[in-house]
């Protein structure tokens, strides 16, 4: 994956910011003219909102189905207002919110023979997708910081998918890389 330029990162962070602010202003979002070609290509991204360092919302796409800039805008709005784990973001929270964007590489299957082989092959630098019995969930690579123990990581991922904690055994897995970058707190404060 070719690294994003500072300009591309700044543009995506601003698009995420505007997607959230337009909801508060009750305005239709307009996108910058002359976007770099790379941001117009199909891409998949997660937008994570944190308040004082704690998770405040996170929504994303695992597959590249729309232009990256549009994927970021949609997921920023969903992370702020439609993450079922949280109430919608309130205006008063904006000064404490940090936006983090994770741009994903295409996922690839993680083939393994048994439980020990899976645990050996898991790379804590990669995001992990679990799929079993029609259920699916993912953890971004950043989650390894909170759950560094591989078995616990997989148990929590199975629970996130709505399965039992031991149902990671025998599941299908895929992995992906991310390029992540974040704003500073207060980035969402309305310009005066």
GIDA-V230544 format. One record per pair of residues at least 12 apart in sequence whose ideal C-beta (glycine too) atoms are under 8 Angstrom apart, sorted by sequence separation. I is the first residue (numbers start at 1). GAP is how many residues later the second one is. D is the distance in Angstrom with one decimal. If there is no record, write none. Layout:
I,GAP,D / I,GAP,D
This chain:
46,12,6.2 / 47,12,6.4 / 110,12,7.6 / 127,12,6.4 / 46,13,7.0 / 47,13,6.5 / 127,13,4.9 / 143,13,8.0 / 155,13,6.5 / 158,13,7.2 / 46,14,2.8 / 61,14,6.5 / 127,14,4.9 / 139,14,6.9 / 154,14,3.9 / 45,15,6.0 / 46,15,7.4 / 60,15,5.3 / 126,15,5.7 / 15,16,6.8 / 44,16,7.1 / 45,16,6.5 / 59,16,4.9 / 125,16,5.9 / 15,17,7.5 / 44,17,4.3 / 124,17,7.4 / 139,17,7.5 / 14,18,7.6 / 44,18,6.0 / 110,18,7.7 / 139,18,5.4 / 44,19,5.6 / 59,19,4.0 / 125,19,7.7 / 138,19,7.6 / 44,20,4.6 / 59,20,4.4 / 107,20,7.9 / 124,20,4.3 / 137,20,5.7 / 11,21,6.5 / 43,21,5.0 / 44,21,7.6 / 58,21,5.7 / 137,21,7.7 / 139,21,7.3 / 42,22,4.0 / 57,22,3.9 / 107,22,5.8 / 41,23,7.9 / 42,23,6.4 / 43,23,8.0 / 45,23,6.4 / 57,23,5.8 / 59,23,7.0 / 76,23,6.9 / 104,23,6.9 / 137,23,4.1 / 11,24,6.7 / 42,24,6.3 / 43,24,7.1 / 44,24,7.9 / 59,24,5.8 / 124,24,6.8 / 130,24,7.3 / 137,24,3.6 / 11,25,7.3 / 42,25,6.3 / 43,25,3.0 / 47,25,6.2 / 58,25,6.5 / 102,25,7.9 / 128,25,7.5 / 136,25,6.1 / 137,25,7.7 / 41,26,6.7 / 42,26,7.1 / 45,26,5.2 / 57,26,4.0 / 124,26,7.8 / 128,26,7.9 / 132,26,7.7 / 135,26,4.3 / 12,27,6.8 / 40,27,5.0 / 41,27,6.3 / 44,27,6.3 / 45,27,5.1 / 130,27,4.9 / 135,27,5.2 / 8,28,5.7 / 11,28,6.3 / 39,28,7.0 / 40,28,7.4 / 43,28,5.8 / 47,28,4.3 / 57,28,7.7 / 122,28,5.3 / 130,28,6.3 / 135,28,5.7 / 7,29,7.1 / 39,29,5.2 / 40,29,6.8 / 46,29,6.5 / 47,29,4.4 / 57,29,5.4 / 72,29,6.1 / 128,29,6.4 / 132,29,7.0 / 8,30,6.2 / 38,30,7.3 / 39,30,4.4 / 45,30,6.2 / 49,30,5.2 / 56,30,6.3 / 131,30,7.8 / 133,30,6.9 / 5,31,7.7 / 8,31,6.1 / 16,31,5.6 / 47,31,7.8 / 48,31,6.7 / 49,31,6.1 / 119,31,5.0 / 122,31,7.8 / 130,31,5.6 / 132,31,6.1 / 47,32,4.7 / 57,32,6.8 / 119,32,7.0 / 122,32,7.9 / 12,33,7.7 / 56,33,7.1 / 4,34,7.4 / 35,34,5.8 / 133,34,7.7 / 68,35,6.9 / 132,35,6.0 / 132,36,7.8 / 141,36,7.4 / 142,36,8.0 / 56,37,7.4 / 141,37,5.7 / 31,38,6.4 / 102,38,5.5 / 130,38,6.0 / 132,38,7.0 / 140,38,6.1 / 142,38,6.8 / 31,39,8.0 / 102,39,8.0 / 132,39,3.9 / 49,40,7.0 / 64,40,8.0 / 102,40,7.3 / 131,40,6.3 / 132,40,6.6 / 140,40,7.8 / 56,41,6.5 / 130,41,5.0 / 131,41,4.6 / 31,42,7.5 / 51,42,6.0 / 60,42,7.0 / 62,42,6.9 / 64,42,7.0 / 100,42,8.0 / 130,42,7.5 / 131,42,7.6 / 61,43,7.7 / 63,43,7.9 / 130,43,5.9 / 131,43,7.6 / 29,44,6.4 / 52,44,5.5 / 60,44,7.6 / 63,44,8.0 / 129,44,6.6 / 51,45,4.9 / 53,45,7.9 / 62,45,6.5 / 128,45,6.2 / 129,45,4.4 / 51,46,5.6 / 128,46,7.7 / 129,46,7.3 / 50,47,7.1 / 51,47,7.8 / 128,47,5.7 / 129,47,7.3 / 49,48,5.5 / 50,48,4.7 / 127,48,6.5 / 49,49,7.2 / 126,49,4.2 / 127,49,4.8 / 49,50,6.2 / 50,50,6.6 / 126,50,6.5 / 127,50,7.3 / 48,51,7.6 / 49,51,7.7 / 126,51,6.1 / 127,51,5.9 / 47,52,6.6 / 48,52,4.3 / 123,52,6.9 / 125,52,7.4 / 19,53,7.6 / 47,53,7.4 / 48,53,7.8 / 15,54,5.5 / 19,54,4.2 / 23,54,6.1 / 47,54,5.7 / 48,54,7.0 / 115,54,5.7 / 18,55,7.5 / 19,55,7.4 / 46,55,7.4 / 118,55,7.0 / 12,56,7.4 / 16,56,5.4 / 20,56,5.6 / 45,56,5.8 / 46,56,4.5 / 12,57,6.8 / 15,57,5.4 / 16,57,6.9 / 19,57,4.2 / 20,57,6.4 / 23,57,6.9 / 45,57,6.2 / 11,58,7.4 / 15,58,5.2 / 19,58,4.6 / 23,58,6.1 / 45,58,4.9 / 46,58,7.1 / 16,59,7.9 / 17,59,7.6 / 44,59,7.5 / 45,59,6.4 / 12,60,5.1 / 16,60,3.7 / 20,60,4.7 / 43,60,6.2 / 44,60,4.5 / 15,61,7.4 / 19,61,7.9 / 43,61,7.8 / 112,61,7.3 / 44,62,8.0 / 109,63,7.4 / 110,63,4.1 / 109,64,7.3 / 110,64,6.0 / 109,65,5.3 / 110,65,5.1 / 108,66,6.2 / 24,67,5.8 / 62,67,6.4 / 107,67,4.1 / 108,67,6.3 / 107,68,6.5 / 108,68,7.3 / 20,69,7.0 / 107,69,4.3 / 106,70,6.9 / 105,71,5.1 / 104,72,5.1 / 105,72,4.5 / 104,73,7.4 / 105,73,7.4 / 104,74,5.4 / 103,75,6.4 / 62,76,6.2 / 102,76,4.1 / 103,76,4.9 / 102,77,7.2 / 103,77,7.7 / 102,78,4.4 / 20,79,7.9 / 101,79,6.7 / 60,80,7.9 / 100,80,6.1 / 101,80,6.0 / 100,81,7.3 / 101,81,7.3 / 17,82,6.5 / 58,82,7.9 / 100,82,4.1 / 16,83,5.0 / 99,83,6.5 / 100,83,7.7 / 98,84,5.6 / 99,84,4.5 / 16,85,6.3 / 98,85,5.7 / 13,86,6.0 / 98,86,6.9 / 98,87,5.1 / 13,88,6.5 / 97,88,6.9 / 99,88,6.2 / 12,89,5.5 / 96,89,6.0 / 98,89,7.0 / 99,89,7.1 / 95,90,7.1 / 96,90,7.7 / 97,90,7.4 / 12,91,7.8 / 95,91,5.1 / 97,91,5.0 / 9,92,7.7 / 48,92,7.6 / 94,92,7.9 / 95,93,7.4 / 46,94,5.9 / 48,94,7.7 / 94,94,4.2 / 95,94,5.3 / 94,95,5.5 / 94,96,7.3 / 4,99,6.8 / 1,102,7.9 / 1,104,5.0 / 62,114,7.7 / 46,132,7.6 / 52,133,7.9 / 17,166,7.2 / 24,166,7.6 / 21,167,6.9 / 13,168,7.2 / 20,168,6.2 / 12,169,7.9 / 13,169,7.8 / 21,169,6.4 / 13,170,5.1 / 17,170,6.1 / 17,171,5.9 / 9,172,4.6 / 13,174,7.1 / 4,175,6.0 / 1,176,6.2 / 3,176,6.6 / 4,177,7.4 / 1,178,6.3
